[in-house]
Amino acid sequence: MRTIRIGSGAGYSGDRIEPAVELAEKGDLQYLVFECLGERTVALAQQARMKNPDSGYDPLLEERMRAVLPLCAARGIKVVTNMGAANPVAAARRTAEIAKSLGLSSLRIAAVVGDDVLDACKDGDLPIMEFDGTIKQLGNRLLSANAYLGAEPIAQALTSGADIVITGRASDPALFLAPMIHAFGWAMDDWNLLGQGTVAGHLLECAGQITGGYFADPGYKDVADLARLGFPIGEVGEDGSLVITKVAGSGGAVTAQTCKEQLLYEVHDPKRYLQPDVVADFSEVQVEEIGPDRVRVSGGRGTRRTDTLKVSVGYVDSFIGEGQISYAGPGALARGRLALEIVRERLKLTGVVTSEMRFELVGVESLHGPQVSAQANEPYEVRVRVAGRTENLREAVRIGNEVETLYTNGPAAGGGAWKSARDVVAVASVLLPRDLAKPQIQFVEA
């Protein structure tokens, strides 16, 4: 039975780069996947693209590509990534320039486009899933609408000879499922194979989480050498069989526990894990340790995909003004509380208009509130934080300004003041008939 090895080179946009290099160098891979696109990331990338049509892709794309392309080209490893964010074509062009500068002009680079469905969403005035309202009611606050594309166009790009496939918004597991479809010729209606492949993709998509990173909890779940955490490898057979492992000698651990925790991560209903390609069923998955850092995962299934695609809608929700300042030494807690009361009163006196406010002492009550923390020992130092939600930037700026004035207007001995004001890009979801999203493949030669 044929088997392929797929490495997970990143679990989010700012992830470490050295583990991906280690995978390319020592992982004996056929595919290296970088999953770098969060729910808000694409909306923020759309903002960047509005300012500069040549931007809008992942800021670490160049550094990652320069680090791994020579190794991947030498070893015949194909790269799949959603680092295209809001501008896959620009990302592909930049990758082509990088490849040429590295002497790798033979590489074929494909951009998968078609996830930008803003016009289709506006035309349909679709209902928003998280709150009452429709997409038209967002008005000029609407920034973006990107559909979660599936594995099929990525697999088609690989079959057409792409060495590197760069997408925008795509389902995270689909980035890993696509190489399986390409390598083994799986049919797009073989629901059980697609379901098992989705199990593999879901386990691999968050990179270091499954090798012990997110799992680690000192004294309860100890994991060795986290500073050198190795990223995971999926050994996938043409029958959908799966073994999760990592590069020998790298930090972290692959165990039944790490795999079970990742299997449940961000899954609402294990029997109906909705994906663009399949409705995956994790309910009968079996996890078995078969050796050091080797875990077999089996039993994934699937049923027919839905007629709609999930769309992430990015919009400007509001503005946030924030200010912080620290107090230390005897009486620090009392001075911190006095500082909060001063700012609270100042915001009333000066008429700052907010829809939501938070007054908190970081390290004392900011996570669980004053009731839970009331019996805690008094700290030697505290950090005052005041934050408020406003309808415009001007009001947001005034919140941080009031915190900064504590420097000279009391209480005594505040230090390290910091302030900011920014817009808040929020994300909501709508469901779009899948035939309104029309993925296409554009090749860029290095």
C-alpha positions in Angstrom: 0.0 0.0 0.0 1.3 3.4 -0.9 1.9 5.9 1.9 2.7 9.6 1.9 4.2 11.8 4.6 2.8 15.2 5.2 4.5 17.7 7.5 2.7 20.5 9.3 5.0 23.5 9.0 2.9 26.1 10.9 -0.2 26.3 13.0 -0.8 30.0 12.7 0.5 33.1 11.0 3.3 34.0 13.5 4.4 30.4 14.2 8.1 29.4 14.5 10.0 28.7 11.3 12.8 26.4 12.5 10.5 23.3 13.0 9.4 23.6 9.4 13.0 23.7 8.3 13.6 20.6 10.4 10.7 18.8 8.7 11.9 19.7 5.3 15.5 18.6 6.1 14.8 15.5 8.2 11.1 14.5 7.8 11.4 12.5 4.6 8.3 14.3 3.4 6.4 14.5 0.1 4.3 17.5 1.3 4.9 20.4 3.6 1.7 22.3 4.7 1.7 25.8 6.3 -1.7 26.6 7.9 -1.4 30.3 8.7 -4.8 31.9 8.3 -7.1 32.6 11.3 -10.7 33.8 11.2 -9.8 37.5 11.7 -6.5 37.3 9.8 -8.1 37.4 6.4 -10.2 40.5 7.2 -7.1 42.3 8.5 -5.3 41.2 5.3 -8.2 42.7 3.2 -7.7 46.0 5.0 -4.0 45.9 4.1 -4.8 45.1 0.5 -7.2 48.1 0.3 -4.2 50.3 1.1 -1.8 48.5 -1.2 -3.0 46.2 -4.0 0.3 44.3 -3.9 -0.1 43.4 -0.2 -2.6 41.4 1.7 -0.7 38.1 2.1 1.0 36.7 5.1 3.9 38.9 6.4 6.1 35.9 7.1 5.7 34.4 3.6 9.1 35.6 2.4 11.0 34.4 5.4 9.3 31.0 5.3 9.8 30.5 1.6 13.4 31.5 1.8 14.0 29.1 4.6 12.3 26.0 3.1 12.3 26.3 -0.7 15.9 25.2 -1.3 15.3 22.1 0.9 11.9 21.3 -0.6 13.2 21.7 -4.2 16.2 19.5 -3.6 14.0 16.8 -2.0 11.0 17.0 -4.2 8.7 18.2 -1.4 5.5 20.1 -2.6 4.4 23.0 -0.5 0.7 23.8 0.3 -0.2 27.0 2.2 -3.0 29.5 2.9 -0.5 32.3 3.3 -2.1 34.0 0.3 -4.7 35.4 2.8 -6.5 38.2 0.9 -4.2 38.2 -2.1 -3.1 34.7 -3.2 -2.0 35.9 -6.7 0.3 38.6 -5.2 1.7 35.9 -2.8 2.4 33.6 -5.7 4.1 36.3 -7.6 6.3 37.2 -4.6 7.1 33.5 -4.1 8.1 33.3 -7.8 10.5 36.2 -7.3 12.0 34.5 -4.2 12.4 31.2 -6.0 14.1 32.9 -8.9 16.5 34.7 -6.6 17.4 31.3 -5.0 18.1 29.8 -8.4 14.9 27.7 -8.4 13.4 29.0 -11.6 11.9 25.6 -12.5 9.4 25.6 -9.7 5.7 25.9 -10.7 3.6 28.0 -8.4 -0.2 28.0 -8.3 -2.6 30.5 -6.7 -6.1 29.2 -5.8 -8.5 32.1 -6.0 -12.3 32.4 -5.8 -12.8 32.5 -2.0 -13.5 36.2 -2.1 -17.3 36.2 -2.3 -18.1 39.7 -1.1 -20.2 40.6 -4.1 -22.2 37.4 -4.0 -22.9 37.9 -0.3 -24.0 41.5 -0.8 -26.4 40.4 -3.6 -28.0 37.8 -1.4 -28.3 39.8 1.8 -27.6 36.7 3.7 -28.6 36.3 7.4 -25.7 36.4 9.9 -25.4 33.3 12.1 -24.0 34.8 15.3 -26.6 37.6 15.8 -29.9 38.9 14.4 -29.3 40.8 11.2 -28.2 40.5 7.6 -25.0 41.3 5.8 -26.5 44.4 4.2 -27.1 45.9 7.7 -23.4 46.1 8.2 -23.3 48.9 5.5 -20.0 50.5 4.9 -18.5 48.8 7.9 -18.2 45.6 5.8 -14.6 44.7 4.9 -14.6 41.2 3.5 -16.4 38.0 2.8 -14.3 34.9 2.2 -15.7 31.4 1.7 -14.0 28.3 3.1 -13.0 26.5 0.0 -12.3 22.8 0.0 -9.5 20.5 -1.1 -10.6 20.0 -4.7 -9.0 23.0 -6.3 -5.8 22.5 -4.3 -5.6 18.9 -5.5 -6.3 20.0 -9.1 -3.4 22.4 -8.9 -1.1 19.6 -7.6 -2.3 17.3 -10.4 -1.6 20.1 -12.9 2.1 20.1 -11.8 2.3 22.7 -9.1 5.2 22.5 -6.8 3.8 25.2 -4.5 0.0 25.9 -4.0 -1.0 29.1 -2.3 -4.6 29.7 -1.3 -6.6 32.3 0.4 -9.4 31.2 2.8 -9.6 27.5 2.7 -10.7 25.0 5.3 -7.7 24.1 7.5 -8.1 20.3 7.2 -8.6 20.7 3.4 -4.9 21.9 3.1 -3.9 18.4 4.2 -6.7 16.5 2.6 -5.7 17.9 -0.9 -2.4 16.0 -1.1 -4.1 12.8 -0.2 -6.7 13.3 -3.0 -3.9 14.1 -5.4 -1.6 11.3 -4.4 -4.2 8.5 -4.2 -6.8 9.6 -6.7 -9.6 9.6 -4.1 -13.0 10.3 -5.5 -14.7 13.5 -4.3 -17.7 11.5 -3.3 -15.9 8.7 -1.4 -17.2 10.1 1.9 -15.5 7.7 4.3 -12.1 8.3 2.8 -12.6 12.0 2.8 -13.8 11.7 6.4 -10.7 9.8 7.5 -8.5 12.3 5.6 -10.3 15.1 7.4 -9.4 13.5 10.7 -5.7 13.5 9.6 -6.0 17.2 8.5 -7.7 18.2 11.7 -5.0 16.5 13.8 -2.1 18.1 11.8 -3.5 21.6 11.2 -2.4 23.2 14.5 1.2 22.0 14.2 2.9 22.0 17.7 -0.4 21.6 19.6 -0.4 17.8 18.9 3.3 17.4 19.6 2.8 18.6 23.2 2.7 22.4 22.9 -0.8 23.3 23.8 -1.0 20.0 25.8 1.8 20.8 28.3 0.8 21.6 31.9 3.7 21.3 34.4 3.2 18.8 37.2 0.2 17.3 35.4 1.2 16.7 31.8 5.0 17.3 31.6 6.5 17.6 28.1 10.2 17.6 27.5 12.2 20.1 25.5 9.4 22.5 24.5 11.9 25.1 23.3 12.8 22.7 20.5 9.3 21.5 19.9 9.1 19.4 16.8 6.1 19.7 14.5 4.0 16.7 13.4 4.1 14.4 10.5 1.2 12.4 9.2 1.9 9.1 7.5 -1.2 8.5 5.4 -2.0 5.4 3.5 -4.1 5.2 0.3 -6.8 3.5 2.4 -6.9 6.5 4.8 -4.8 4.8 7.5 -2.9 7.3 9.6 0.1 7.4 11.9 1.0 10.7 13.6 4.7 11.1 14.4 7.5 13.7 14.4 11.2 14.0 13.5 13.3 11.8 15.7 15.2 13.7 18.4 13.0 16.8 18.2 11.4 18.2 21.3 7.9 17.5 22.5 6.0 14.2 22.3 3.3 12.4 20.3 1.1 10.3 22.5 -2.4 9.0 22.6 -3.2 11.8 25.0 -1.9 14.6 22.8 -3.8 13.2 19.8 -7.1 12.8 21.7 -6.9 16.4 23.0 -6.2 17.7 19.5 -9.0 15.6 18.0 -11.5 17.4 20.2 -10.0 20.8 19.7 -12.6 23.3 18.3 -15.0 20.5 17.4 -18.7 21.2 18.3 -20.3 18.0 17.3 -17.9 15.1 16.7 -20.5 13.2 14.6 -21.0 16.2 12.3 -17.8 18.1 11.7 -18.9 20.3 8.8 -16.3 20.8 6.1 -16.5 22.0 2.5 -15.6 18.5 1.2 -17.4 16.2 3.6 -19.4 16.0 6.9 -16.8 14.2 8.9 -17.7 11.8 11.7 -15.1 11.5 14.5 -17.3 9.5 16.9 -15.7 6.1 16.3 -12.1 7.2 15.9 -9.6 4.9 17.6 -6.3 6.2 18.9 -3.5 3.7 19.7 0.2 4.2 20.6 2.3 1.8 18.5 5.8 3.1 19.4 7.7 6.0 20.8 6.2 9.2 19.3 4.0 7.0 16.9 0.3 7.0 17.2 -2.1 5.2 14.9 -5.5 6.9 14.3 -8.3 5.0 12.6 -12.1 4.9 12.3 -12.9 8.3 10.8 -15.9 8.3 8.5 -18.0 10.8 6.5 -21.2 11.6 4.8 -22.3 13.8 1.9 -21.1 17.4 2.0 -23.6 20.2 2.5 -25.0 22.5 -0.2 -23.6 25.6 1.4 -20.2 27.0 2.3 -19.4 28.8 5.4 -18.2 32.4 4.8 -16.2 34.5 7.2 -17.5 38.1 7.0 -15.0 40.8 8.3 -16.4 44.1 9.5 -15.4 47.1 11.6 -17.3 46.5 14.8 -16.2 49.5 16.9 -13.1 51.1 18.4 -11.2 50.3 21.5 -9.4 52.8 23.7 -7.0 51.4 26.3 -4.6 52.6 28.9 -2.3 50.8 31.4 0.0 51.8 34.2 1.8 49.9 37.0 2.2 50.4 40.8 4.6 48.5 43.0 5.8 48.3 46.6 3.8 48.6 49.8 0.2 49.7 49.2 0.4 48.9 45.5 -3.0 47.3 45.5 -4.7 50.2 47.2 -3.0 52.7 44.8 -4.1 50.6 41.8 -7.7 50.6 43.0 -7.6 54.3 43.6 -6.2 54.8 40.1 -9.2 52.9 38.7 -11.6 55.0 40.6 -10.0 58.2 39.5 -10.1 57.2 35.8 -13.7 56.0 36.2 -14.7 59.4 37.6 -12.7 61.4 35.0 -14.4 59.6 32.1 -17.7 60.7 33.5 -16.6 64.2 34.1 -15.3 64.7 30.6 -18.2 63.0 29.0 -16.4 60.1 27.1 -19.1 58.1 25.3 -18.6 54.3 25.5 -20.8 51.3 25.0 -18.7 49.0 27.2 -16.0 49.6 29.8 -13.6 47.5 31.8 -11.7 48.6 34.9 -9.3 45.9 36.1 -6.1 45.1 37.9 -4.1 42.7 35.8 -2.7 39.8 38.0 -5.4 40.4 40.6 -8.9 40.3 39.1 -8.7 40.7 35.3 -9.5 37.1 34.5 -12.0 35.9 37.1 -13.3 39.2 38.6 -13.0 40.7 42.1 -15.3 38.2 43.8 -13.2 35.1 43.0 -9.9 36.9 43.8 -11.1 38.6 47.0 -9.3 36.1 49.3 -6.0 36.1 47.5 -2.8 37.4 49.1 -2.0 41.1 48.4 0.5 41.4 45.5 3.7 43.4 45.6 2.9 44.9 42.2 -0.2 45.5 40.1 -1.0 46.6 36.6 -4.0 49.0 36.1 -5.9 48.4 32.8 -8.8 50.5 31.6 -10.4 49.7 28.3 -13.6 50.9 26.6 -15.5 50.3 23.4 -16.5 53.4 21.4 -18.2 54.3 18.1 -15.3 56.5 16.9 -11.6 56.8 17.2 -11.6 60.2 18.9 -13.5 58.9 21.9 -11.2 55.8 22.0 -8.2 58.1 22.2 -9.5 59.9 25.3 -9.6 56.7 27.4 -5.9 56.1 27.1 -5.2 59.8 27.7 -6.9 59.7 31.0 -4.9 56.8 32.2 -1.7 58.5 31.1 -2.5 61.6 33.2 -2.2 59.4 36.3 1.6 59.9 36.0 1.4 63.4 37.5 -2.1 63.6 38.9 -1.9 60.7 41.3 -1.8 58.3 43.0 1.9 58.2 43.7 4.6 56.3 41.9 2.9 55.0 38.8 5.1 53.9 36.0 5.2 52.2 32.6 2.1 54.0 31.3 1.0 52.8 27.9 -2.0 53.7 25.7 -3.6 52.8 22.4 -6.7 53.4 20.3 -7.6 51.1 17.4 -10.5 49.9 15.3 -11.9 46.4 16.1 -12.2 44.1 13.2 -14.8 41.5 14.0 -15.9 38.3 12.2 -19.3 36.9 11.6 -20.5 34.0 9.6 -23.0 33.4 6.8 -23.9 30.4 4.7 -23.5 30.8 0.9 -24.8 28.4 -1.8 -21.7 26.6 -2.9 -22.2 27.2 -6.6 -21.8 30.9 -5.9 -18.1 30.4 -5.0 -16.1 29.7 -8.1 -12.5 28.6 -7.3 -9.9 29.0 -10.1 -6.3 28.2 -10.4 -3.7 30.7 -11.7 -0.1 29.6 -12.4 2.9 31.8 -11.9 6.2 30.7 -13.2 9.4 31.3 -11.3 
